[in-house]
């Protein structure tokens, strides 16, 4: 059985763009054929994609570097270089990709849609682009832009509607085994469950939900004590927590104290978890006295929470719990999906290094700013929000103000690192 690994750190790099070619048309009886150097090909993107056959990040323990291919250089006769294929990295459903240095979210693999995390560099222009009436023999071309490169952390957060939380040996594994097809290891000692277990609970022919058995927490778990702290992240996506408590006290613990301690650990780990909807399941009622059950019920309901007495071993009360969970889920928002976070302008370069120059040649406004290369390489020209981000960068850096100062008009052409666009106010 493969080890359960839910965090990893790797380095990814998209391919560099191919260099543009310096070439001139050569043909018998044709004098001064002119420049015909082709553009370089685009570097390959690094793409993350869900593979439902994977349930752990263990593969990333052994391979730490993932580099996409570079684009091919341009050639003569206006031949563009071949763009490199994308590098596709397969991960389990629910994997979060973060930039290691800043912690910003690059992608959330919560669906089967592929996510481009590192964009390949754009190919450089061949010398064909640089011919003008006054420069008819350009003997230079542009190199390709570098591909994006990140050290990223991969963090697996299970996609489950319901999370079972509670102390070890309170019956969480027994509960998930009787209401789903999941078959966790069950034994009468602490930490039987060493990894999170997912199970699909079918309410009827048309309705089901996913339940996760989170390994038992103990006091101090949010500070790294015991095993449960390693899996607290898997509760973060759950829409609802079912708090399983042993009401019988057969291990000498007070169920009220257990209840308070687990909720304290959840809130200490993440304040948002403290406000997550919660249903309390009092397990092992077949071993408890009526007085024990009533005492704990009164305490839980006094906090405004719903209480269900159950016995996972005998299935007593389990169906009522499942139906209540399903009804509450119908009223809750969907599983949390984390939005991609853009790199703030302040993080690109120190302010004194964000220099730029703007010149005008043949009616084209040429912006020279090397620090813009990683921004331009990350912009998806087909995505409206991505273009808006690029526009904010230009405005916040002062480039837009400089263009206005130089008298640019709507419809004039702006060229930034070989990317041309028509200026619109």
C-alpha positions as CSV (number, residue, x, y, z in Angstrom):
1,X,0.0,0.0,0.0
2,X,1.4,3.4,-1.0
3,X,2.1,5.9,1.7
4,X,-0.4,8.7,2.1
5,X,1.4,12.0,1.2
6,X,-0.7,15.2,1.0
7,X,2.0,17.9,0.7
8,X,4.9,18.2,-1.6
9,X,7.3,20.8,-3.0
10,X,8.5,20.8,-6.6
11,X,10.1,23.2,-9.1
12,X,8.3,23.8,-12.4
13,X,9.5,25.8,-15.4
14,X,7.6,26.5,-18.6
15,X,9.6,26.5,-21.9
16,X,11.4,29.5,-23.2
17,X,10.3,31.0,-26.5
18,X,12.4,30.2,-29.5
19,X,14.6,32.9,-31.0
20,X,13.6,34.8,-34.1
21,X,15.7,34.3,-37.2
22,X,17.9,36.7,-39.1
23,X,17.6,35.7,-42.7
24,X,17.4,37.3,-46.1
25,X,15.6,36.1,-49.2
26,X,18.1,34.6,-51.7
27,X,16.8,33.7,-55.1
28,X,18.5,33.7,-58.5
29,X,17.7,36.7,-60.6
30,X,16.1,38.4,-57.5
31,X,18.2,41.2,-56.2
32,X,17.7,42.5,-52.6
33,X,15.1,40.0,-51.7
34,X,14.8,41.5,-48.3
35,X,14.5,40.1,-44.8
36,X,12.6,36.8,-44.4
37,X,13.5,35.6,-40.9
38,X,10.7,33.7,-39.2
39,X,9.5,34.0,-35.6
40,X,10.4,31.6,-32.8
41,X,7.9,29.1,-31.5
42,X,6.2,29.5,-28.1
43,X,7.6,27.5,-25.2
44,X,5.5,24.8,-23.6
45,X,3.2,25.5,-20.7
46,X,3.2,23.6,-17.5
47,X,-0.4,22.3,-17.0
48,X,-1.8,20.6,-14.0
49,X,-4.7,18.1,-14.6
50,X,-6.7,15.9,-12.3
51,X,-6.3,12.1,-12.5
52,X,-9.0,10.3,-10.6
53,X,-6.8,7.3,-10.3
54,X,-4.5,9.2,-7.9
55,X,-5.3,9.7,-4.2
56,X,-1.9,10.9,-2.9
57,X,1.1,13.1,-3.8
58,X,3.6,10.4,-3.1
59,X,5.0,10.5,-6.7
60,X,6.3,14.0,-6.0
61,X,8.6,12.7,-3.3
62,X,10.9,11.2,-5.9
63,X,10.7,13.7,-8.8
64,X,11.2,17.3,-7.9
65,X,11.8,19.1,-11.2
66,X,9.3,19.5,-14.1
67,X,10.6,21.5,-17.0
68,X,8.6,22.0,-20.3
69,X,10.4,22.1,-23.6
70,X,11.6,25.3,-25.3
71,X,10.1,26.6,-28.5
72,X,12.0,26.0,-31.7
73,X,13.9,28.9,-33.3
74,X,12.6,30.6,-36.4
75,X,14.1,29.9,-39.9
76,X,14.4,31.6,-43.3
77,X,11.6,31.9,-45.8
78,X,9.4,33.3,-43.0
79,X,9.2,29.9,-41.4
80,X,8.1,30.1,-37.8
81,X,9.6,27.8,-35.2
82,X,7.5,25.0,-33.9
83,X,5.8,25.6,-30.6
84,X,6.7,23.2,-27.8
85,X,4.1,20.8,-26.4
86,X,2.6,21.4,-23.0
87,X,4.0,19.5,-20.0
88,X,1.0,17.9,-18.2
89,X,1.4,17.0,-14.5
90,X,-1.3,14.7,-13.1
91,X,-2.5,15.3,-9.5
92,X,-5.3,14.0,-7.3
93,X,-8.7,15.8,-7.2
94,X,-8.6,18.6,-4.7
95,X,-4.9,19.5,-5.0
96,X,-4.0,23.2,-4.4
97,X,-1.0,24.6,-6.1
98,X,0.8,27.5,-4.3
99,X,3.9,29.5,-5.0
100,X,6.3,28.5,-2.3
101,X,7.9,31.9,-1.8
102,X,4.7,34.0,-1.5
103,X,2.0,31.4,-0.7
104,X,-0.3,32.9,-3.3
105,X,-2.6,30.4,-5.0
106,X,-1.8,29.5,-8.6
107,X,-4.5,26.9,-9.2
108,X,-7.1,24.8,-7.4
109,X,-7.6,21.4,-9.1
110,X,-11.2,20.9,-7.9
111,X,-12.5,20.0,-11.3
112,X,-11.4,18.0,-14.4
113,X,-10.6,21.3,-16.3
114,X,-6.8,21.5,-16.9
115,X,-5.1,24.5,-15.2
116,X,-2.1,26.3,-16.8
117,X,0.2,27.2,-13.9
118,X,3.3,28.3,-15.7
119,X,3.0,29.9,-19.2
120,X,5.6,29.3,-21.9
121,X,7.6,32.2,-23.2
122,X,6.5,33.9,-26.4
123,X,8.7,33.3,-29.4
124,X,11.0,36.1,-30.5
125,X,10.3,38.1,-33.7
126,X,12.4,37.4,-36.8
127,X,14.0,40.3,-38.6
128,X,11.1,40.5,-41.0
129,X,9.2,42.6,-38.4
130,X,12.0,45.2,-38.1
131,X,12.1,46.3,-41.8
132,X,11.2,49.9,-42.3
133,X,11.5,52.3,-45.2
134,X,14.7,53.6,-43.6
135,X,16.0,50.3,-42.3
136,X,15.6,47.9,-45.2
137,X,18.3,45.4,-44.1
138,X,17.7,44.7,-40.4
139,X,20.4,42.3,-39.2
140,X,18.9,41.6,-35.8
141,X,16.0,39.6,-34.4
142,X,14.5,39.2,-30.9
143,X,15.2,36.3,-28.6
144,X,12.2,34.5,-27.1
145,X,10.8,35.5,-23.8
146,X,11.6,33.2,-20.8
147,X,9.0,30.8,-19.6
148,X,7.6,31.2,-16.1
149,X,9.4,29.4,-13.3
150,X,8.2,28.7,-9.8
151,X,8.9,26.6,-6.8
152,X,5.5,25.4,-5.8
153,X,3.9,23.6,-2.9
154,X,1.2,21.0,-3.7
155,X,-1.3,20.6,-0.9
156,X,-4.1,18.0,-1.1
157,X,-7.4,19.1,0.5
158,X,-10.0,16.4,0.1
159,X,-13.2,17.2,-1.7
160,X,-15.8,16.0,0.7
161,X,-19.2,17.4,1.6
162,X,-19.1,16.1,5.2
163,X,-16.1,15.7,7.5
164,X,-16.2,13.3,10.5
165,X,-14.3,14.8,13.4
166,X,-13.7,13.7,16.9
167,X,-11.3,12.0,19.3
168,X,-9.6,8.7,18.3
169,X,-11.7,5.6,18.9
170,X,-15.1,7.3,19.2
171,X,-16.5,5.3,16.2
172,X,-15.9,7.5,13.2
173,X,-14.5,4.6,11.1
174,X,-17.4,2.4,12.2
175,X,-19.9,5.1,11.1
176,X,-18.5,5.7,7.7
177,X,-18.2,1.9,7.1
178,X,-21.9,1.3,7.8
179,X,-23.3,4.2,5.8
180,X,-21.0,3.9,2.7
181,X,-18.9,1.4,0.8
182,X,-15.7,2.7,2.5
183,X,-13.8,0.0,4.4
184,X,-11.4,1.6,6.8
185,X,-9.4,-0.4,9.3
186,X,-11.3,-0.7,12.5
187,X,-9.9,-1.8,15.9
188,X,-10.3,-1.0,19.5
189,X,-7.3,1.2,20.0
190,X,-6.3,4.8,19.2
191,X,-5.1,5.9,15.8
192,X,-6.5,2.8,13.9
193,X,-7.1,5.3,11.1
194,X,-3.8,6.7,9.8
195,X,-5.1,8.3,6.6
196,X,-8.3,10.1,5.6
197,X,-10.9,7.8,4.2
198,X,-13.6,8.9,1.7
199,X,-16.9,7.2,1.2
200,X,-20.0,7.9,-0.9
201,X,-23.2,7.9,1.2
202,X,-26.3,7.2,-0.9
203,X,-29.4,8.7,0.5
204,X,-31.7,7.4,-2.2
205,X,-31.5,6.7,-6.0
206,X,-31.0,10.3,-6.9
207,X,-29.1,11.8,-4.0
208,X,-25.7,11.1,-2.4
209,X,-22.9,12.9,-0.7
210,X,-19.2,12.4,0.1
211,X,-18.1,11.8,3.6
212,X,-14.6,11.9,4.9
213,X,-13.3,10.1,8.0
214,X,-10.6,12.4,9.3
215,X,-8.0,10.7,11.6
216,X,-8.7,11.3,15.3
217,X,-7.7,14.6,16.8
218,X,-6.3,15.0,20.3
219,X,-5.8,18.0,22.5
220,X,-3.0,20.2,21.0
221,X,-3.5,18.9,17.5
222,X,-3.5,22.4,16.0
223,X,0.0,22.8,17.4
224,X,1.2,19.5,15.9
225,X,0.4,17.1,18.7
226,X,-0.7,13.6,17.7
227,X,-1.6,12.4,14.2
228,X,-4.8,14.5,13.5
229,X,-2.9,17.8,13.0
230,X,-1.5,16.4,9.7
231,X,-5.0,16.1,8.3
232,X,-6.8,19.2,9.6
233,X,-6.4,20.7,6.2
234,X,-8.8,18.2,4.8
235,X,-11.6,19.6,6.9
236,X,-11.3,23.0,5.4
237,X,-13.3,22.2,2.2
238,X,-16.0,20.3,4.0
239,X,-19.4,22.0,3.9
240,X,-20.5,20.4,7.1
241,X,-18.8,18.7,10.1
242,X,-20.4,15.8,11.9
243,X,-18.8,15.8,15.4
244,X,-18.7,12.2,16.7
245,X,-18.6,11.9,20.5
246,X,-18.5,8.8,22.7
247,X,-21.3,9.4,25.1
248,X,-20.7,6.2,27.0
249,X,-17.5,7.4,28.7
250,X,-16.2,3.8,28.7
251,X,-12.6,5.1,28.3
252,X,-12.9,7.4,31.3
253,X,-13.4,10.6,29.3
254,X,-16.2,13.2,29.8
255,X,-18.1,13.7,26.5
256,X,-18.7,17.4,27.2
257,X,-14.9,18.0,27.7
258,X,-14.2,16.0,24.5
259,X,-16.7,18.1,22.6
260,X,-15.1,21.4,23.8
261,X,-11.5,20.3,23.2
262,X,-12.1,19.2,19.6
263,X,-13.9,22.4,18.7
264,X,-11.1,24.4,20.3
265,X,-8.6,22.5,18.1
266,X,-10.6,23.3,14.9
267,X,-10.9,27.0,15.7
268,X,-7.2,27.2,16.7
269,X,-6.2,25.7,13.3
270,X,-8.6,27.9,11.3
271,X,-11.1,30.4,12.6
272,X,-13.4,29.7,9.7
273,X,-13.8,26.1,10.9
274,X,-15.3,27.3,14.2
275,X,-18.2,28.8,12.2
276,X,-18.8,25.8,10.0
277,X,-22.2,24.1,10.3
278,X,-22.0,21.2,12.7
279,X,-24.2,18.2,13.7
280,X,-23.3,16.2,16.8
281,X,-23.6,12.4,16.7
282,X,-23.5,10.8,20.2
283,X,-22.1,7.4,19.4
284,X,-22.1,4.2,21.5
285,X,-25.5,4.9,22.9
286,X,-26.0,1.2,23.3
287,X,-23.3,1.2,26.0
288,X,-24.5,4.4,27.7
289,X,-27.1,5.0,30.3
290,X,-30.2,7.1,29.7
291,X,-28.9,9.7,32.1
292,X,-25.6,10.0,30.2
293,X,-27.4,10.5,26.9
294,X,-29.9,13.1,28.3
295,X,-27.1,15.0,29.9
296,X,-25.1,15.3,26.8
297,X,-28.2,16.0,24.6
298,X,-29.2,18.9,26.9
299,X,-25.7,20.3,26.7
300,X,-25.4,20.1,22.9
301,X,-29.0,21.5,22.2
302,X,-28.3,24.2,24.7
303,X,-25.6,25.4,22.2
304,X,-28.2,25.5,19.4
305,X,-26.8,22.4,17.7
306,X,-28.8,19.3,16.5
307,X,-28.0,16.1,18.4
308,X,-28.5,12.5,17.2
309,X,-28.0,9.5,19.5
310,X,-26.6,6.6,17.4
311,X,-24.8,3.3,17.7
312,X,-22.6,2.7,14.6
313,X,-22.1,-0.9,15.7
314,X,-25.8,-1.7,15.6
315,X,-26.9,1.0,13.1
316,X,-29.2,2.4,15.7
317,X,-30.1,6.0,14.7
318,X,-27.7,6.1,11.7
319,X,-30.4,6.5,9.0
320,X,-32.0,9.5,10.9
321,X,-28.5,11.1,11.0
322,X,-27.9,10.5,7.3
323,X,-31.2,12.1,6.3
324,X,-30.6,15.1,8.5
325,X,-27.2,15.6,7.0
326,X,-28.6,15.3,3.4
327,X,-31.3,17.9,4.2
328,X,-28.9,20.4,5.7
329,X,-26.5,20.0,2.7
330,X,-29.3,21.0,0.4
331,X,-29.2,24.4,2.1
332,X,-25.4,25.0,2.1
333,X,-23.2,26.5,-0.5
334,X,-21.1,24.2,-2.7
335,X,-17.6,22.9,-1.7
336,X,-15.1,25.7,-1.4
337,X,-13.0,26.4,-4.4
338,X,-10.0,28.7,-4.0
339,X,-9.5,31.5,-6.5
340,X,-6.3,32.1,-8.3
341,X,-4.3,35.0,-6.9
342,X,-2.5,37.4,-9.2
343,X,1.0,38.5,-8.4
344,X,0.9,42.1,-7.0
345,X,2.8,44.7,-8.8
346,X,4.9,45.5,-5.7
347,X,6.3,42.0,-5.7
348,X,7.6,42.1,-9.3
349,X,10.7,44.2,-8.6
350,X,11.8,46.9,-6.1
351,X,10.4,50.2,-7.2
352,X,13.8,51.6,-8.2
353,X,14.1,48.7,-10.7
354,X,10.8,49.2,-12.4
355,X,12.2,51.7,-14.8
356,X,11.0,52.0,-18.4
357,X,11.5,54.1,-21.5
358,X,9.0,55.0,-24.2
359,X,10.1,56.0,-27.7
360,X,8.2,56.6,-30.9
361,X,9.4,55.1,-34.2
362,X,7.3,55.4,-37.4
363,X,4.2,56.1,-35.3
364,X,4.6,53.1,-33.0
365,X,5.1,53.7,-29.3
366,X,7.9,51.3,-28.1
367,X,7.9,50.5,-24.4
368,X,11.2,49.1,-23.1
369,X,10.8,47.5,-19.6
370,X,12.6,44.2,-19.0
371,X,10.8,43.7,-15.7
372,X,7.5,43.4,-17.6
373,X,8.7,40.1,-19.3
374,X,7.3,37.8,-16.6
375,X,4.0,39.7,-16.5
376,X,3.6,39.6,-20.3
377,X,4.5,35.9,-20.3
378,X,1.7,35.2,-17.8
379,X,-1.0,37.2,-19.6
380,X,-3.6,35.2,-21.5
381,X,-4.7,37.4,-24.3
382,X,-8.0,35.5,-24.7
383,X,-9.0,36.0,-21.1
384,X,-10.7,39.3,-20.1
385,X,-9.7,39.2,-16.5
386,X,-6.1,38.5,-17.4
387,X,-6.0,41.5,-19.8
388,X,-7.5,43.7,-17.0
389,X,-4.7,42.6,-14.7
390,X,-2.1,43.6,-17.4
391,X,-3.8,46.9,-17.8
392,X,-3.6,47.5,-14.1
393,X,0.1,46.8,-14.1
394,X,0.7,49.3,-16.9
395,X,-1.3,52.0,-15.1
396,X,0.2,51.4,-11.7
397,X,3.7,51.4,-13.0
398,X,3.2,54.8,-14.7
399,X,3.4,53.6,-18.3
400,X,-0.1,54.6,-19.2
401,X,0.5,58.1,-17.8
402,X,3.7,58.4,-19.8
403,X,2.0,57.4,-23.0
404,X,-0.7,60.1,-22.4
405,X,2.0,62.6,-21.6
406,X,3.6,61.9,-25.0
407,X,0.3,62.5,-26.8
408,X,-0.8,59.0,-27.7
409,X,-4.2,58.8,-29.4
410,X,-6.9,56.1,-29.5
411,X,-5.9,53.6,-32.2
412,X,-2.2,54.3,-32.0
413,X,0.0,51.2,-31.8
414,X,1.9,50.3,-28.7
415,X,4.7,47.7,-28.7
416,X,5.9,46.1,-25.5
417,X,8.5,43.3,-25.8
418,X,7.2,42.4,-29.3
419,X,3.5,42.4,-28.1
420,X,1.6,45.0,-30.1
421,X,-1.9,46.4,-29.4
422,X,-4.0,49.4,-30.3
423,X,-4.3,52.0,-27.6
424,X,-7.8,52.6,-26.2
425,X,-8.5,55.0,-23.3
